[in-house]
């Protein structure tokens, strides 16, 4: 409370500030101001410019920030509040609305965490140092998405500790999930939909590596297994899949800040066992199975125009392939072409608008 203004500004503007939530930064700023409110109220606008208001929940913005007299009665602070609410209300524009205040903090010493979910590998970038009770990678066991009989379906999870080169049991998911979609948003890993051995699921849960716990999230509007899932601009997208009766071409988007799912335009093709990846600020739905044939077709979703458009088809038909983005190119590896499992690999250049083969596995 006795720190001078200069040091407070340096702290709250730092990208490497280690805090569990931006709410803590906001509350700390107000506590510092109110410790000597008559002398410090003049600094509120400068301090609020360093608080990442867009990263606060809408309920917190309206219930605390907008209700705070030190904030709401200053024009500059009002502009910051409007900026934050606009970020919430226009999720499809977040790519162009991004500023230094929309960027999550990442403390020094934080490192990426590798998650492996059966055939899917994900990197979760930590904003906080890894606690001693969690590990540098986590494996969530499920049966493969593509064909075959289901030998076991469960929610057991294990973590790989690179320091000891050993696997350890961590918190299990609350629901058994096979054919699940997985993606990371911020510091959380999301398990989306899937199949529990009886029915296809609309439920979603998220894993917090800091507390080693899973918690339920808002369910999707549609049951989906064998779906494609990806994250873009802090939003979670779910596309295609199977609802227990038919292959799907529908898609929806989850906003963790709002806690809501919103339908987006459907793809032109029904896709089960589809894979989705993010490249150059757009989403690509790659291959899949449409109930009659395995697909080589690919569609691109542009958030700013809220539409899917076809792009060049792959050189091979593929369902349940592995997808990854590396050095500005989209790589697709393996999968099934309807006749056999594949070891071939190809990559797509958005600049050239074309696919080319690379070395097989």
Steps between C-alpha positions, in 0.01 A plus 500: 500500500798731546658441161543814287292540186792422268555157653128420501478588129802283423345207684149512353622562146741209503433204269681276747288591805411172671132513601229232496248740347480852359237564768786496751678776306185713492435455872864574587490825303182615673638405842813707432292800390258478794789483749538875437205576277521880508859503377478201267162524325664708225709198401204267439490550117874426462472193719187367327678516165736237640222270622392251235130566533401296190626188678249547784164327481203705385331450838807640675520795259136593557475407866831641626682718249198692372364530855823654635461877528874562462477337156159580358519877550818547298469528118828318431395210720162486329678457168701211644182337630335537159806345337475202735126451445545530124760223520237283670206591277683460167685169536532455124700826487749414774773447246487868402402635842811359664722739697758468775204485741353190335824302525520258795794552734776241495735504794871434468584136547173388349529234235280311254338176612448214257167319521436175317141386459515165321578614143499872578801691632455847645725764648361692795693821567523574870451846642640381834790280600416131513403409860674207665182290494451524124710383213635620173270289284172317550355206317121454503435142400219408259447256218589616149246694294524292189308173469554177688328380812511687829700297750470755779365847551595694810607837626828400662783747450875478539777758505854466375771651720807580288709544815456136605408350160192341656123504456275597792127476553323840509136597538259304285237662282152492650364326189633205301582624150608324183522684164533827692620835365772681694650850482675747730376854566717708729615282790220247468456181305147433371353155437206545266223250426592141422334164562453340842417147384127568496441831329672783319567798726441874499671550835829684543752515783825686554821405679700744712860373539562738791232341720504159328121506465237467230192717508182491289449764234185597311388221268494536124173549316552169315624156601829430322751219491783463246497879470764754412600749769738798489564829679522840333522847660404361841192320364439127480353363174328164451421384147338198342497163673225247558187543716400135524282513189691678224822674403492872570599809306393740775749698709493705818727724704559522877606820671661422839467866603124496443437134578280458191489291181394672177413330171709608201429423133509134405771351282402410145580133565404263779818388673550229759855422615591851381805688623512876552808722519574873518716663233545874432206596721259260327374149575542210259271196509702218346363181347271271698224256408156598368320163557582375151864582429820627655574858400788693349309829505595788730305808613622825654308701760573874518374644832481859376258413221343208692502266201649174374658485155655204313876489446716258303432134576771280646691263278360201695168424663541501877287457810636504857826652379751686714517875437751762611623844395874557466678803357191635327394171337223254584625141525269198477638157585361150483132423539280257312401518133221242520726217389796513734679701764742751352858594576512781243534867594414819312504871575294798391625851430231766531711734287531253215154356560636151430600171663829319453625165620779479755692201633273221626514364851 
